[in-house]
Amino acid sequence: MRVYRYQIKPLSAFVTPMRSDTLYGQLLCAAAEREGETGVKALIKAFTDNKAPFVLSSAFPAGMLPVPVMPGIKRQQFKSLAHGAMFDTLSQYKIFRKKQFIPLTDWKILSSQLNGLKLFQYYRECTVEGDKHEKVKTGQSRTMHNSIDRNTNRVITQGGLYSDEARYFSPESRYDIYVKTANRTYFEELFLHVATTGFGADSSTGKGQFSFTLDDNFDDAIFNHKGNAAMSLSVCAAQETDQFSGTWNLFTKLGKVWNGFGESNPFKKPFIAFSEGSVFTTMPASNYVLQNIHSNPDYVQIGLPLTLPLTIEEDK
């Protein structure tokens, strides 16, 4: 299967970030709306049988990838790197650890021989360029909502308000999403349905609107070379978490289901997931479809990651 890159143009505010696991869910809903129960069950079965028709990344600022999660720098290496200016070097390292994205051009330079020390050294020399690419102009506002009692599935009558944050984008804002598929037409049909109806929360009030275009100039060679590890471009979740090894960031996912089909209980069971940028040296071959995550057994959570190969160089 080939990897394609799509450029996304936000046309409205977004309440929900476009992360791969949420997008998988909305594409399943799109299949259900377009093809009915038979169609969505066939699509879920393809993922369950390890025959996924498409594998998705999360959306990243145009030209950027997540910073790979690397092991920490050894104390002696850090002292040698500081050359006596320990305070300044530690300050730089603190800023570096907060970085979320790395330019794709930098990834192509670093991915063949990468470790925590080399990554930090590179960014000490390229701070201005990296910061320039990382900044995406956005604004934020808060919207009030009613809280739902998990026991009664009704609005809480006293103190039942909460707020969520919507992100607004400048007209020039663009995001990239990577898709591995052998059937680009089918993916684009489902993706267009999501773009038309809106992505994420509050789509009924106009949030989550976007358009997308295929990047015909993208070369997927970066996905095809060999390495001794792989970086996830997606939210990764699997039944067999003990089969992963590497360096990663974990978070707890508190998901909800769409109520468009009349589901009265919106809450999924919490589960642990690996964030984008997690680096794996071994991964399970299958079981990236989480089941029994909701009172309705038909609902699933897809955590299948799209990964980029890299070569980790041992610290010396």
C-alpha positions as CSV (number, residue, x, y, z in Angstrom):
1,M,0.0,0.0,0.0
2,R,1.1,3.5,-0.8
3,V,1.2,6.4,1.7
4,Y,-0.5,9.6,0.6
5,R,-0.4,13.1,2.2
6,Y,-3.5,15.3,2.3
7,Q,-3.5,19.0,3.2
8,I,-6.3,20.1,5.4
9,K,-7.7,23.6,5.4
10,P,-9.9,24.4,8.4
11,L,-13.0,26.3,7.4
12,S,-14.4,26.8,11.0
13,A,-13.3,26.5,14.6
14,F,-12.5,23.0,15.9
15,V,-13.4,21.8,19.4
16,T,-11.8,18.3,18.9
17,P,-8.2,18.0,17.7
18,M,-8.0,15.8,14.6
19,R,-6.3,12.8,16.1
20,S,-6.2,9.4,14.4
21,D,-8.4,7.4,16.8
22,T,-11.2,10.0,16.7
23,L,-10.9,10.2,12.9
24,Y,-11.1,6.4,12.6
25,G,-14.4,6.6,14.6
26,Q,-15.9,9.2,12.4
27,L,-14.9,7.3,9.3
28,L,-16.7,4.3,10.7
29,C,-19.8,6.5,11.3
30,A,-19.5,7.8,7.8
31,A,-19.6,4.2,6.5
32,A,-22.6,3.5,8.6
33,E,-24.5,6.5,7.3
34,R,-23.5,5.8,3.7
35,E,-23.6,2.0,3.6
36,G,-25.8,1.0,6.6
37,E,-25.1,-1.5,9.3
38,T,-23.8,-4.1,6.8
39,G,-21.2,-1.7,5.5
40,V,-19.8,-0.5,8.8
41,K,-19.6,-4.1,10.2
42,A,-17.6,-5.2,7.1
43,L,-15.3,-2.3,7.6
44,I,-14.8,-3.1,11.3
45,K,-14.2,-6.8,10.4
46,A,-11.5,-5.8,8.0
47,F,-9.6,-3.9,10.8
48,T,-10.2,-6.8,13.2
49,D,-8.9,-9.4,10.7
50,N,-5.7,-7.3,10.2
51,K,-6.8,-6.3,6.7
52,A,-7.2,-2.5,7.3
53,P,-8.3,-0.7,4.1
54,F,-6.5,2.4,5.4
55,V,-4.1,3.4,8.2
56,L,-4.2,7.0,9.4
57,S,-2.0,9.5,11.1
58,S,-3.1,12.4,13.2
59,A,-3.1,15.9,11.7
60,F,0.0,18.0,12.1
61,P,0.9,21.5,11.2
62,A,1.9,21.6,7.5
63,G,5.4,20.3,6.9
64,M,5.8,19.1,10.5
65,L,6.0,15.7,12.3
66,P,5.8,14.9,16.0
67,V,9.1,15.1,17.9
68,P,10.2,11.5,18.6
69,V,10.3,10.4,22.2
70,M,13.9,9.5,22.9
71,P,15.7,8.2,26.0
72,G,17.2,10.9,28.2
73,I,20.7,12.2,27.8
74,K,23.3,10.6,30.1
75,R,24.7,12.9,32.8
76,Q,28.3,12.7,31.6
77,Q,27.2,13.5,28.0
78,F,25.3,16.5,29.2
79,K,28.3,17.8,31.2
80,S,30.5,17.5,28.1
81,L,27.9,19.2,26.0
82,A,27.5,22.1,28.4
83,H,31.2,23.1,28.4
84,G,30.8,24.7,31.8
85,A,27.7,26.6,30.9
86,M,25.4,24.2,32.7
87,F,22.6,26.7,33.6
88,D,22.2,28.0,30.0
89,T,22.3,24.4,28.6
90,L,19.7,23.2,31.1
91,S,17.5,26.2,30.1
92,Q,17.8,25.3,26.5
93,Y,17.0,21.6,27.2
94,K,13.9,22.6,29.2
95,I,12.6,24.5,26.2
96,F,13.6,21.7,23.9
97,R,11.6,19.1,25.9
98,K,8.4,21.2,25.4
99,K,8.7,21.1,21.6
100,Q,5.9,19.2,19.9
101,F,6.9,19.2,16.3
102,I,9.9,18.7,14.1
103,P,10.1,19.9,10.4
104,L,9.9,17.0,7.9
105,T,13.1,18.3,6.4
106,D,14.9,17.9,9.7
107,W,13.5,14.4,10.1
108,K,15.0,13.3,6.8
109,I,18.4,14.4,8.1
110,L,18.2,12.9,11.5
111,S,16.1,9.7,11.1
112,S,19.0,7.5,9.8
113,Q,21.1,8.0,13.0
114,L,19.1,9.3,15.9
115,N,19.4,9.4,19.7
116,G,18.4,11.9,22.4
117,L,21.8,13.6,22.4
118,K,21.9,14.1,18.6
119,L,18.3,15.4,18.6
120,F,19.1,18.0,21.3
121,Q,22.4,19.1,19.6
122,Y,20.6,19.6,16.3
123,Y,17.9,21.8,17.8
124,R,20.5,23.9,19.7
125,E,21.8,24.8,16.2
126,C,18.5,25.1,14.4
127,T,16.2,26.7,17.1
128,V,15.1,29.7,15.0
129,E,14.2,27.5,12.0
130,G,12.3,25.0,14.1
131,D,10.4,27.6,16.0
132,K,9.4,29.4,12.8
133,H,7.8,26.2,11.4
134,E,6.2,25.1,14.6
135,K,4.0,28.2,15.2
136,V,0.5,28.0,13.7
137,K,-1.7,31.1,14.1
138,T,-4.8,30.1,16.1
139,G,-7.2,31.7,18.6
140,Q,-9.3,30.2,21.3
141,S,-12.7,30.7,22.9
142,R,-14.8,28.8,25.4
143,T,-18.4,27.5,25.0
144,M,-20.8,26.5,27.8
145,H,-22.5,23.1,27.8
146,N,-24.8,21.0,30.0
147,S,-23.3,18.3,32.1
148,I,-24.8,14.8,31.9
149,D,-25.3,12.5,34.9
150,R,-23.6,9.2,34.0
151,N,-26.1,7.3,36.1
152,T,-29.3,8.8,34.7
153,N,-28.0,10.1,31.3
154,R,-29.9,13.3,32.0
155,V,-28.8,16.9,32.4
156,I,-27.6,17.7,35.9
157,T,-30.1,20.3,37.2
158,Q,-27.8,22.0,39.7
159,G,-24.3,23.1,38.8
160,G,-24.6,21.2,35.5
161,L,-22.6,23.5,33.3
162,Y,-19.1,23.0,31.9
163,S,-17.1,24.7,29.2
164,D,-14.9,23.5,26.4
165,E,-12.4,25.3,24.3
166,A,-12.7,25.9,20.5
167,R,-9.7,26.7,18.4
168,Y,-10.0,29.2,15.6
169,F,-7.6,29.3,12.7
170,S,-6.1,32.0,10.5
171,P,-7.0,31.8,6.8
172,E,-3.5,30.5,5.9
173,S,-3.5,27.7,8.5
174,R,-2.9,24.2,6.9
175,Y,-2.4,20.8,8.4
176,D,-1.1,17.5,7.0
177,I,-2.5,14.0,7.4
178,Y,-0.9,10.8,6.1
179,V,-2.9,7.9,4.9
180,K,-1.7,4.4,3.9
181,T,-4.2,2.7,1.6
182,A,-4.6,0.6,-1.5
183,N,-8.0,2.2,-2.2
184,R,-7.6,5.9,-2.1
185,T,-11.0,6.5,-3.7
186,Y,-12.9,4.7,-0.9
187,F,-11.0,6.6,1.8
188,E,-11.6,9.9,0.1
189,E,-15.4,9.2,-0.1
190,L,-15.5,8.6,3.6
191,F,-13.2,11.5,4.4
192,L,-15.3,13.9,2.3
193,H,-18.4,12.8,4.2
194,V,-16.6,13.8,7.5
195,A,-15.5,17.1,6.0
196,T,-19.0,17.9,4.8
197,T,-20.8,17.0,8.1
198,G,-18.1,18.3,10.4
199,F,-15.3,16.7,12.6
200,G,-15.6,16.2,16.3
201,A,-17.7,17.9,19.0
202,D,-20.2,20.6,18.2
203,S,-20.3,19.8,14.5
204,S,-24.1,20.5,14.6
205,T,-23.3,24.1,15.4
206,G,-20.8,24.5,12.5
207,K,-17.6,23.4,14.2
208,G,-15.1,21.0,12.6
209,Q,-15.6,22.1,9.0
210,F,-12.7,21.6,6.6
211,S,-11.6,21.0,3.1
212,F,-8.8,18.7,1.9
213,T,-6.6,18.3,-1.1
214,L,-4.2,15.5,-2.1
215,D,-0.5,16.5,-2.2
216,D,0.6,15.1,-5.6
217,N,4.2,16.1,-4.9
218,F,4.6,14.1,-1.8
219,D,7.2,11.3,-2.0
220,D,6.4,8.4,0.4
221,A,10.0,7.1,0.3
222,I,10.5,8.1,4.0
223,F,8.0,5.3,4.9
224,N,9.8,2.6,2.9
225,H,13.4,2.5,4.1
226,K,14.5,0.0,6.8
227,G,15.3,0.9,10.4
228,N,15.6,-0.7,13.8
229,A,12.6,1.3,15.3
230,A,9.4,3.1,14.2
231,M,7.8,6.4,15.3
232,S,4.1,6.5,15.6
233,L,2.2,9.3,13.8
234,S,-1.0,8.2,15.4
235,V,-2.7,7.6,18.7
236,C,-1.7,4.0,19.3
237,A,-3.8,1.5,21.4
238,A,-3.8,-2.3,21.4
239,Q,-5.2,-5.2,23.4
240,E,-1.7,-6.6,24.0
241,T,0.2,-3.6,25.5
242,D,2.9,-6.0,27.0
243,Q,4.2,-6.7,23.5
244,F,5.5,-3.1,23.0
245,S,9.0,-2.0,23.7
246,G,10.6,1.4,23.1
247,T,10.2,4.9,24.5
248,W,6.8,6.5,24.6
249,N,4.4,8.9,26.2
250,L,1.2,7.4,27.6
251,F,-2.1,9.2,28.3
252,T,-5.6,8.1,29.4
253,K,-8.3,8.4,26.7
254,L,-11.7,9.4,27.9
255,G,-13.7,8.9,24.7
256,K,-17.4,9.4,23.8
257,V,-19.6,8.0,21.1
258,W,-21.6,9.9,18.6
259,N,-25.3,10.3,19.4
260,G,-26.3,10.5,15.8
261,F,-27.7,6.9,15.9
262,G,-29.7,7.5,19.0
263,E,-27.2,6.2,21.6
264,S,-28.3,7.3,25.1
265,N,-25.0,6.6,26.8
266,P,-22.2,8.7,25.3
267,F,-19.4,7.6,27.6
268,K,-16.8,5.0,26.7
269,K,-14.6,3.2,29.2
270,P,-11.3,4.9,29.8
271,F,-8.2,3.2,28.2
272,I,-4.5,3.8,28.0
273,A,-3.0,4.9,24.7
274,F,0.5,5.8,23.3
275,S,0.7,9.4,22.0
276,E,2.0,10.5,18.6
277,G,5.8,10.6,18.6
278,S,6.1,7.4,20.6
279,V,9.0,5.2,19.4
280,F,8.7,1.4,19.3
281,T,11.4,-1.2,18.7
282,T,8.9,-4.0,18.9
283,M,5.1,-4.0,18.4
284,P,2.3,-6.5,18.3
285,A,1.3,-7.7,14.9
286,S,-2.4,-7.2,15.4
287,N,-5.2,-6.6,17.9
288,Y,-5.4,-2.8,17.4
289,V,-9.2,-2.9,17.7
290,L,-10.3,-2.4,21.2
291,Q,-13.6,-4.1,22.1
292,N,-15.8,-4.0,25.2
293,I,-15.2,-0.3,25.6
294,H,-18.9,0.6,25.9
295,S,-22.1,-0.8,27.3
296,N,-23.1,-1.4,23.6
297,P,-20.8,-4.2,22.5
298,D,-21.0,-3.1,18.8
299,Y,-18.8,-0.1,19.5
300,V,-15.0,-0.4,19.1
301,Q,-12.0,1.8,19.3
302,I,-9.4,1.6,16.5
303,G,-5.8,2.3,17.6
304,L,-3.9,1.2,14.6
305,P,-0.9,3.4,14.1
306,L,0.8,4.7,11.0
307,T,4.6,4.5,11.7
308,L,7.7,6.0,10.2
309,P,10.9,3.9,10.3
310,L,14.0,5.3,11.9
311,T,17.4,4.0,13.0
312,I,18.3,4.6,16.7
313,E,22.0,4.9,17.3
314,E,23.3,3.8,20.6
315,D,24.8,6.4,22.9
316,K,28.5,6.2,23.2
